[in-house]
Amino acid sequence: MNTPTPEPHTRKTPSRRTLNVLTALVGVATLAAGVGWLVYSWITDLEVPYFAIPLVLCVPVIAAVAFRNCWD
């Protein structure tokens, strides 16, 4: 008896251009949220949390890479 072997299910991935655009949008949105929080805390507390400035610049990169790795 000749039974066909089931082929592994391949997951459909977005195109490379779409993935690049979405990754950039995630990074920009995270940066905008961080800058918004920084400005809001500066206005409400009347002081800038200097420890947060490097975090606001680094977290968007981490979020974009984590988003990108969902499809890799």
Phi, psi and omega per residue, in radians:
M1 nan 2.292 -3.082
N2 -1.833 1.726 3.140
T3 -1.774 2.337 3.131
P4 -1.266 2.502 3.095
T5 -1.456 2.375 -3.138
P6 -1.193 2.359 3.117
E7 -1.427 2.536 3.125
P8 -1.108 2.461 -3.133
H9 -1.261 2.099 3.123
T10 -1.616 2.382 -3.137
R11 -1.504 2.300 3.136
K12 -1.350 2.217 -3.123
T13 -1.929 2.648 3.075
P14 -1.184 2.809 3.135
S15 -1.124 2.844 -3.102
R16 -1.092 -0.706 3.129
R17 -1.134 -0.769 3.116
T18 -1.080 -0.741 3.132
L19 -1.123 -0.690 3.102
N20 -1.140 -0.743 3.140
V21 -1.148 -0.770 3.129
L22 -1.120 -0.679 3.105
T23 -1.104 -0.759 3.107
A24 -1.124 -0.699 3.123
L25 -1.137 -0.668 3.087
V26 -1.116 -0.755 3.114
G27 -1.113 -0.765 -3.136
V28 -1.189 -0.697 3.121
A29 -1.133 -0.705 3.101
T30 -1.165 -0.699 3.082
L31 -1.106 -0.745 3.126
A32 -1.112 -0.697 3.101
A33 -1.126 -0.719 3.123
G34 -1.160 -0.750 3.114
V35 -1.169 -0.674 3.081
G36 -1.066 -0.747 3.101
W37 -1.137 -0.692 -3.142
L38 -1.119 -0.769 3.115
V39 -1.169 -0.726 3.124
Y40 -1.078 -0.776 3.135
S41 -1.197 -0.547 3.092
W42 -1.184 -0.697 -3.131
I43 -1.264 -0.749 -3.066
T44 -1.353 -0.692 -3.080
D45 -1.673 -0.176 -3.120
L46 1.022 0.547 3.004
E47 -2.687 2.641 -3.124
V48 -1.663 2.192 3.055
P49 -1.334 1.660 -3.026
Y50 -1.097 -0.453 3.104
F51 -1.172 -0.392 -3.051
A52 -1.489 -0.302 -3.088
I53 -1.089 -0.813 3.073
P54 -1.121 -0.587 3.121
L55 -1.170 -0.694 3.136
V56 -1.107 -0.531 3.132
L57 -1.479 -0.473 -3.070
C58 -1.603 -0.612 -3.052
V59 -1.101 -0.667 3.090
P60 -1.049 -0.612 3.104
V61 -1.166 -0.750 3.128
I62 -1.121 -0.744 3.138
A63 -1.137 -0.710 3.133
A64 -1.161 -0.707 3.123
V65 -1.186 -0.707 3.104
A66 -1.121 -0.694 3.094
F67 -1.122 -0.746 -3.116
R68 -1.143 -0.625 -3.109
N69 -1.263 -0.160 3.054
C70 -1.137 -0.466 -3.104
W71 -1.866 -0.058 -3.138
D72 -1.588 nan nan
